[in-house]
Amino acid sequence: MTADDSFGRLDDDDYPAYTMGRAAAMLGTTQGFLRAVGDAHLITPLRSAGGHRRYSRHQLRIAARARELVDQGTPIEAACRIVILEDQLREAQRLNSEHGHATAAANAGAAA
């Protein structure tokens, strides 16, 4: 990848642009916290060619939500599970909504 290719990815939410140190600083947490949310399978950082963890903006938003829960007194393992369940609920609601729209459209077409 050339420098020109990298600039095009700056807007990509899934591009692993942040080192562990930078990610921890952005979240106001420790590198240990990032390792813990990785161990809990909340996020899986990509690895650089040298084996260093790299995080995307999307992953940092997920980790930030877990940090909010931890700051409120929730144990880290429970916070990670809550965030995973919240994500699954959002996805189920999205699919349910899509199904409802498709069913309504099919019923409207059948009635015509």
Secondary structure by P-SEA (a helix, b strand, c coil): ccaaaaaaaccccccccccaaaaaaaacccaaaaaaaaaaccbbbbbcccbbbbbcaaaaaaaaaaaaaaaacccaaaaaaaaaaaaaaaaaaaaaaaaaaaaaaaaaaaac
